[in-house]
Amino acid sequence: ALVDDVKDPKIHRSVKPPVLSCFGDIAMAIGAGFQPYLDFSMMLLMQASNTNVNPEDEDLVDYLNILRESILEAYVGIIQGLRDGNLLQLFVQYVSPILQFLQRISEDPARDDYILSKAVGLLGDIAQTMGPVIPQLKTELNQPFAAKLINDAMASGEDSMVETATWASTVITQFIQTN
């Protein structure tokens, strides 16, 4: 039923973001039991992550930020669920496209603080959970977009965002510096 809601063009767009974030909640709740739903869920999330809107339309920009927030929440939940189910290897193929999504977010002047905070948290989660599984991730995380996201979060002045950015920066730095 959730999938039908996301695919149905007659459903109002405001329904789609909460449905997408449910994938992460479900993955966290059932851990390894999420495996049969992983590929399809990731396909939907990746399609949604490629959504573009007219930057002149404030309503659509707001919608895009809400959509991205839900996508980021889903990715975090799926990573945590797969980690708890000892199935992180299944997520390897999705890391590069997710990093490309994070790069687009880093370049978007219309992103809001919620997106920035969740994007930085996801960067840290990827380094912490996927780093041991994907050694070449060191190169992908040592890119200007990752530094930009972290620096923007540090410069926000928002205590919780600075805390998240500090944690993510520490995790990424430790991962990159390990042999």
MODAZI-V18746 format. One record per residue. RES is the residue in one letter. SS is DSSP state (hx for helix, st for strand, lp for the rest). PHI is phi in radians with two decimals (NA if undefined). NEAR is the number of other ideal C-beta (glycine too) atoms within 10 Angstrom. Layout:
# MODAZI-V18746
((RES SS PHI NEAR) (RES SS PHI NEAR))
This chain:
# MODAZI-V18746
((A lp NA 5) (L hx -1.08 15) (V hx -1.12 13) (D hx -1.06 9) (D hx -1.11 14) (V hx -1.19 19) (K hx -1.48 11) (D lp -1.29 11) (P lp -1.22 5) (K lp -1.44 4) (I lp -1.30 13) (H lp -1.05 7) (R hx -1.04 13) (S hx -1.18 10) (V hx -1.38 12) (K hx -1.15 21) (P hx -0.99 22) (P hx -1.14 14) (V hx -1.16 19) (L hx -1.11 26) (S hx -1.17 22) (C hx -1.08 18) (F hx -1.03 28) (G hx -1.17 24) (D hx -1.08 15) (I hx -1.14 18) (A hx -1.06 29) (M hx -1.15 19) (A hx -1.27 12) (I hx -1.93 14) (G hx 0.91 16) (A hx -1.06 13) (G hx -1.17 13) (F hx -1.39 23) (Q hx -0.86 15) (P hx -1.13 8) (Y hx -1.79 16) (L hx -1.06 18) (D hx -1.05 12) (F hx -1.19 11) (S hx -1.07 22) (M hx -1.17 21) (M hx -1.06 11) (L hx -1.11 20) (L hx -1.14 24) (M hx -1.21 16) (Q hx -1.08 11) (A hx -1.14 19) (S hx -1.21 22) (N lp -1.60 10) (T lp -1.14 14) (N lp -2.15 9) (V lp -2.34 16) (N lp -1.22 10) (P lp -1.14 12) (E lp -1.47 7) (D lp -1.66 11) (E hx -1.05 11) (D hx -1.12 10) (L hx -1.22 17) (V hx -1.13 17) (D hx -1.07 13) (Y hx -1.07 17) (L hx -1.06 22) (N hx -1.11 20) (I hx -1.13 19) (L hx -1.07 22) (R hx -1.10 25) (E hx -1.03 20) (S hx -1.13 22) (I hx -1.12 27) (L hx -1.08 28) (E hx -1.06 22) (A hx -1.13 26) (Y hx -1.04 31) (V hx -1.06 21) (G hx -1.11 20) (I hx -1.17 26) (I hx -1.04 24) (Q hx -1.13 16) (G hx -1.12 25) (L hx -1.19 23) (R hx -1.09 19) (D hx -1.12 16) (G lp -1.62 17) (N lp 0.98 9) (L lp -2.18 17) (L hx -1.02 17) (Q hx -1.00 11) (L hx -1.20 16) (F hx -1.61 22) (V hx -0.89 12) (Q hx -1.12 10) (Y hx -1.70 19) (V hx -1.15 21) (S hx -1.06 13) (P hx -1.08 14) (I hx -1.18 23) (L hx -1.13 18) (Q hx -1.13 15) (F hx -1.07 21) (L hx -1.13 24) (Q hx -1.13 18) (R hx -1.06 15) (I hx -1.10 23) (S hx -1.09 22) (E lp -1.62 10) (D lp -1.61 18) (P lp -1.21 5) (A lp -1.63 13) (R lp -1.17 20) (D lp -1.72 15) (D hx -1.16 14) (Y hx -1.09 15) (I hx -1.12 21) (L hx -1.02 22) (S hx -1.07 22) (K hx -1.21 22) (A hx -1.13 29) (V hx -1.15 31) (G hx -1.06 20) (L hx -1.13 23) (L hx -0.99 26) (G hx -1.10 23) (D hx -1.07 18) (I hx -1.11 27) (A hx -1.08 25) (Q hx -1.23 18) (T hx -1.61 19) (M hx -1.66 23) (G lp -0.91 18) (P lp -1.14 12) (V lp -1.58 13) (I lp -2.22 19) (P lp -1.02 11) (Q lp -1.23 8) (L hx -1.11 21) (K hx -0.97 15) (T hx -1.16 9) (E hx -1.18 18) (L hx -1.47 25) (N lp -1.64 13) (Q lp -2.03 13) (P hx -0.99 10) (F hx -1.10 19) (A hx -1.16 25) (A hx -1.09 14) (K hx -1.10 14) (L hx -1.04 25) (I hx -1.14 23) (N hx -1.12 15) (D hx -1.09 17) (A hx -1.17 25) (M hx -1.09 17) (A lp -1.39 11) (S lp -1.17 17) (G lp 1.41 7) (E lp -1.36 15) (D hx -0.93 8) (S hx -1.18 11) (M hx -1.26 21) (V hx -1.12 16) (E hx -1.10 12) (T hx -1.10 23) (A hx -1.14 25) (T hx -1.10 15) (W hx -1.07 14) (A hx -1.08 26) (S hx -1.07 21) (T hx -1.11 13) (V hx -1.10 19) (I hx -1.15 24) (T hx -1.08 14) (Q hx -1.09 12) (F hx -1.12 20) (I hx -1.15 15) (Q hx -1.48 8) (T lp -1.34 10) (N lp -1.32 3))
